Amino acid sequence: MTDETGYKKPPQHSRFQPGRSGNPRGKQKGVRNLGSDVKRTLEVPVRLNEQGRARRVSTQHAVLLRLREKAAKIFNNGAAVESVGDEALAAEDQAILDAYAEEVRSRPPSGAITVRPGVAEDCGANLDG
């Protein structure tokens, strides 16, 4: 029997022995990854006071509520606020939204073809030769 070694043929003494696993201890049970740790942490209930009343919500919900409060303080700091339903918009933000809405309304429908005089369309043909 020749002991050939080379590409995909390790020496005989260093090969896996018959009946033995290449990973004898295997994957450890109960090993958590970052995703499961984050998920578990965000599911833990916390108490928060909202308008003088105590509430129990998930950590994820509490973080999002806090983020919303901070964003509202930053964006509404000293700006003229105009109430629209439950949301509040600054006057300049409303002007931007109105201008955008007018631009969208003035566009042709999405299925329409716009033809501008003097502009040739590329038919897909290779004009270079």
C-alpha positions in Angstrom: 0.0 0.0 0.0 1.5 3.3 -1.1 1.1 6.3 1.2 0.2 8.9 -1.3 0.0 12.4 0.0 -0.9 15.6 -1.8 -3.9 17.6 -2.8 -6.9 16.3 -0.8 -4.8 13.4 0.5 -3.3 14.1 3.9 -0.8 11.8 5.4 -2.3 8.6 6.8 -1.3 9.3 10.4 -3.1 12.6 10.5 -6.4 11.5 8.9 -9.6 11.1 11.0 -9.6 7.6 12.5 -12.5 5.4 11.5 -15.4 5.7 14.0 -14.2 9.0 15.4 -15.9 12.4 14.8 -13.9 15.3 13.5 -15.7 17.4 16.1 -15.8 15.2 19.2 -17.1 17.7 21.7 -19.7 19.1 19.2 -21.6 22.3 19.5 -22.0 23.4 23.1 -25.6 23.5 24.4 -27.0 26.8 25.5 -24.6 29.0 23.6 -26.3 32.3 22.8 -25.5 34.6 20.0 -25.9 38.4 19.9 -29.2 38.2 18.1 -30.9 36.1 20.8 -29.4 38.3 23.5 -30.8 41.4 21.9 -34.2 39.8 21.4 -34.3 38.6 25.0 -33.3 42.0 26.3 -35.9 43.9 24.2 -38.7 41.6 25.4 -38.1 42.3 29.1 -41.0 44.4 30.5 -40.3 47.7 32.1 -42.5 50.3 34.0 -42.8 53.8 32.7 -44.9 56.7 33.7 -47.0 58.2 31.0 -49.2 61.2 31.9 -49.0 60.3 35.5 -50.1 56.7 35.1 -47.8 53.7 35.4 -47.6 51.3 32.5 -45.7 48.1 31.8 -44.4 47.8 28.3 -41.5 45.9 26.6 -38.1 47.5 26.6 -38.3 47.8 22.8 -41.5 49.8 23.1 -40.1 52.0 25.8 -37.0 52.7 23.8 -39.1 53.7 20.7 -41.3 56.0 22.8 -38.3 57.7 24.3 -36.7 58.1 20.8 -40.0 59.7 19.6 -40.0 62.1 22.6 -36.4 63.2 21.9 -37.0 63.6 18.2 -40.1 65.7 18.9 -38.1 68.0 21.2 -35.3 68.4 18.7 -37.6 69.1 15.7 -40.1 71.3 17.5 -37.5 73.4 19.3 -38.6 77.0 18.7 -40.4 76.2 15.4 -43.9 77.4 14.6 -46.0 74.2 15.0 -49.2 73.6 13.1 -51.4 70.7 14.3 -52.5 68.1 11.7 -54.6 65.3 13.3 -52.5 63.6 15.9 -49.2 64.7 14.3 -47.6 68.2 14.6 -45.7 69.7 11.6 -43.5 72.7 11.5 -44.7 75.4 9.1 -41.7 75.0 6.9 -42.1 71.2 6.8 -45.7 71.7 5.8 -44.6 74.0 3.0 -42.1 71.4 1.7 -44.8 68.7 1.7 -47.3 71.0 -0.1 -44.7 71.8 -2.8 -44.0 68.1 -3.3 -47.7 67.2 -3.4 -48.2 69.9 -6.1 -45.2 68.5 -8.1 -46.6 65.0 -8.0 -50.1 66.1 -9.0 -48.6 68.0 -12.0 -46.8 64.9 -13.3 -48.4 62.8 -16.1 -49.8 59.4 -15.1 -47.2 56.7 -14.8 -48.3 54.9 -17.9 -48.2 58.0 -20.1 -45.4 58.5 -22.6 -43.8 61.9 -22.6 -42.5 63.1 -25.9 -40.3 66.2 -26.0 -39.8 67.9 -29.4 -36.2 67.8 -30.7 -35.1 64.9 -28.5 -34.5 61.6 -30.2 -35.2 58.4 -28.3 -32.6 55.6 -28.2 -34.2 52.6 -29.9 -31.6 50.3 -28.4 -29.7 50.1 -31.7 -25.9 50.4 -31.5 -25.0 53.5 -33.5 -21.3 53.0 -33.1 -21.2 50.3 -35.7 
